[in-house]
Amino acid sequence: MGLSRILPRSQPPPEPVAPEPDETDEPEVATQPTSGPRLHAVPSSEVVGDVEEHAMASVIAFANQKGGVAKTTTTLNLGVALKEAGQRVLIIDLDPQGNLTMSQGMNPDVIERSMFDVLVHRVPISDVIHTVEVDIAVASIDLAGAELALSALIGRERALEKALVEVRDKYDYVLLDTPPSLGLLTINAFVAADGVIVPVQCEYLSLRGLVQLENTLAMVRENLNPAVRVQGIVPTMYDGRTLHAREAIEILQENFGDLVFETRIRKTVRYAEAPVKGSSVLRYDPTRPSAQAYRDLAKEVLDGAQAREHA
């Protein structure tokens, strides 16, 4: 489905809306201590007797050139929710800031081997996968120099795609957290991905960036990966008490229709508190609506995958 240009809309007079409860006012719950990450050795692919080799993982990139839209939060918590649902999940940190890595209790500044080594030095990706809540291929501060180092390599746009060959049959889902830009790291994610999920903050200016993202995807489809498409759009930081947020949802639905997930990721301090504990919100506060939202999103992703299989 193509993405159309988002145009300004006239605003109707605001309607009275009953206030919604704010999760941030609730007391913090006790959390379980997080054990240290373990380096995860991915076994080599084998077929024993009549046992069939596992199907290739679905690779999903999470992208938005605008920062601060809950992209890393969505990558981690959706990954954990998919694992809760019985899926085998690998999340990959492609952002030089290393926020996804930090969200699982690791310090990107002291990691010896990371996705930089995988992309630039062709180190096996299994060497940088750690097991915490889910398997995570970590980032380090070196990743900031990856775009410059990759620019001198032949086939630079396919470095990640080639690296994933080793592990795609070990997982059901591989989730890629990209930088807040449309540079070479993000292009690598688009080339390797089957689909793209776009977290979008429920503000008008955030919506306009979707047009630029689709233009970049169109160029990738034309030259590198004909199959990659926007798989879904996740409204984040939603506050239903404001007219602006509700109108942003209406604009998304008018322009993108069924691409917009039904799940709304509401604004709450829980998503900021959980990474401080090196945890997803599903472990940090598992019974709250903030955790349930990502379980609902995981169900939508799984239902969509089943619908595509039977189409």
N, C-alpha and C positions, 0 to 999 in steps of 0.2 A: 504494500500500500504506500503510495507516495505521500510525502509530507508537504502540505500547502503552507503558504506564507501566513504568519499570524498577524492579523490586523487589529488596530485599536477598536474597542467597542464602547458604545455609550453606556454610561452607568445608570441603572434605574435607582430611584430613591431607596435608601437602605431600609430593610425590613427588620423589625424587632426579632432578635434571636435569643432564645433562652441560653444562659451561660452553660458551658460544658465544664465538667470537673477537670481540674488541672492536676495531672499526676505529680507535678513538681512539688505540690504542697504536702504530699504524703511522706511519712517518715521512711528513712532508708532501712532496708532489711539487712539482716546479717548475711554475710556471704561466706562461702566455703573457700579455704585457702587454695590457690591455684598451684598445682605442681609444676616444676620446671619443664620446659619443652624437651622432647627427646628427638634426636636426629633420626629420621625415618629412612630406613633402607628399603627402597622399592624393589621387590623381587623381579627377576627376569620373567618374561612371558613364557608360559608353558601350556601345553595341551596334553593331558594325561588320559590315556585310554580313550573313552568315548565322551569325555567332558569337553564341551564346546568352549572355545576362547570367548572371553567377555566382549560384548559389543563396545565400540569406541565411545568415549565420553562425549557428552554435549559440552562444547566450549562456549561460554558466554562472557562477553566483555561488558564491563560497567563503565560507561563513558559519559562525560559532560565536560566541555572545556571551561565551564564556570566552576570555580572552587566553592567549597562550603555548601554543597547540595546533599550531603549525606551519602556520597558514593562509597566511601570506605565502610561506613556503618552498614550500608545495605549489602555490600559484598560479604562482610563477615557474618552478619546475623542471618542472612538468607542461606549462606553456606552451612551454618550450624543447624538451622531449621531443616534444611534438606537432609542433613545427616540424621537428625532426630526422626525423619520420615523414612529412614532405612536406606538412604542413598550413600554411595561412596563419593566423597567430595575432596577436591584439592582446590585451595585458593592460592592465587599467585599475586604477590606484591610487585607491581611494575612502577610504583611511584617513588621517586628519589627521596621524598619526605619520609617514607617508611612508616606511615601511620598504621597501615594494616599489620605490619610486623610488630609495632609497639602495642597494638590492641590485643596481641596475644602474649604480652609480657616479655618481649625481647627488645634489646637495645640495638637499633640499626648501626650505631656508631662503633660497635665492637664485634660485629659479625664478620667472620673471616671470609666465608664464601657466600655469595648471594646471586641474585638474578643477573647482576653485572657480569659475573664470571660465566654464567650460562650463555648469555647473549653474545658476549664479545670474545671470550676465550673457549667457547664450545665445551665447557665443563658439563657433564651429564646433569640434568635437572634433579635427578634423584639425590645428588650430593648436597643440594641446598634445601631439601624438604625436611621440615621438622613436624613432629606430631604434637599438637596441643589439643584444643577442642576439636579441630579438624586438621588435616594435613595442610601445611602452608609452606610455599616456596618463598623464602624471605628476601627482603631488600636490604641493602646497606647504603651508606653515604656514597660509595663508589658509583652507584647507579646514576648519580647526577652527571657523570661523564660518559654515560653510555651512548647518548645520541651522537656526540662528537666522534667517539670511537667507532660506532657502527657506520657512520657516514663514509668511511674509507673502505668498507668491506663490500664485496660483490654479494648480491642477494641479501642485502641488509634488511629488507622489509620482511623476509621469511625466516629470520633467525629464531623467533619464538615458535613458529609453526614447526620447524625442524626439531627443536628441542622437545616439543610435546610428543613426538612420535614414540619416544621411550616409554611414556606413562599413560597414553590415552586409553589403553585397554585395561588399566588398573582402576579406573574411576568411572562413575556415572556422570558426574558433573565436574568441570574445571571452570572456576570463576576467576576472571582477570580484573584486578583493580588497577585502573590506568591513571596517569597524571592528569591534572586539570589543564590540559592543552591538547592540541591536535598534532603533536610532533611525531617523531619517528617511533617512540615507544608505543604511543597509541595506535599508530599505523600497524605496527607489528601485532598488536592485539586484534585489530580488525581483520588482518590477513589470516590469523590463526583461528578466528572465532566462527561459529555457526550462526550466532546472533548477537545483538547488542541490546542491553537493557539500559535505559537512560533514566537515572534519578533526576527529578526536576523539582526544585523548590517552588512552592505555590505562590510565586510572585510573577507579575507580568514580564519584567525585564529578563527573568530567568527563562521564560518560555521562548523568547526570540532566538536564543542560541541554538535551538533545535534545528532551525533552517540551515545554519552553518554546518552543524554536525551531519545532517543529511547530505549536504553538498560534498563533504569529505567522503562519506560512505559511497556516494555515487562514483567518485573517482576510483575508490578501492575496488568497487564492483567491476568497473570498466577495465582496470589494468591488472588486478592482483587476485581478487577473490569474488567471483561472480555470484556466490550464494549468500554473502553476508547481508543481513537486513536488520532493521530495528525490530526486535522481538517484543518489546514492551516498554511502556513509560510508567515510572513509579512516582506518584506525587508524594513529596516529602515535606517535612516541617509544616504540616497542615494544621491550621487552627480554624476550626469551623465556626468560631465565634466572630470572625471577621468577614465582612462582605468581600474584601479583596481576595482572600483565599478561596472563597466559594466561587467567585467569578473566574479565578485562575483555573479551577477545575472545569468550569463550563467551557472556557476557551480551549483547553486541552481536548475535551470530549468532542467539541465541534470540529476541530481540525484533524484529530487523530483517531477518533472513533474507538473501535475495539482494541486498538493498541494500548489504550490507557487501562492499567490494572484497576480492579475495583478496590483493592486495598489502599488505604490512606495511611501513610506513616506520619503520625501526629507529632507535634512539637512537644518534647519533654526532656527534662534534665537527665533522665535515666540513660539516654544514649551518650551523654558526655561523661557520666560517672563510671560506666562499665569499663571503658578502656583504661582508666586509672588503676583498676584492679587486674588489668591484663586479661579481660574477660569479655565475652559477648553478653548482650543484655539477656539472652536466654538462660545463661548460667547465673548472671548477677542478680536478676530479679525475675525468675521464671514464671511467676503466676500473674504478673501485671499485664495490662493491655499492650504495653510497649513490646513485650516479648511475643504476645499472641499475634500482633500485627505481622511479624515476620513469618510466623507459622502459617498465617492466612496467605501471605504472599508466596510461600513455598508451595502451598496447595495449588495456587493459580498457575505457577510455573509448571508443576507436574501435570496438572490437567491439560495445559496447553500442549505439552510434549506428547501426551497420549492422543490428543485430538489430531495432531500433525501425523502421528504414526498411522492413524486409521483413516486419514483423509484420502 
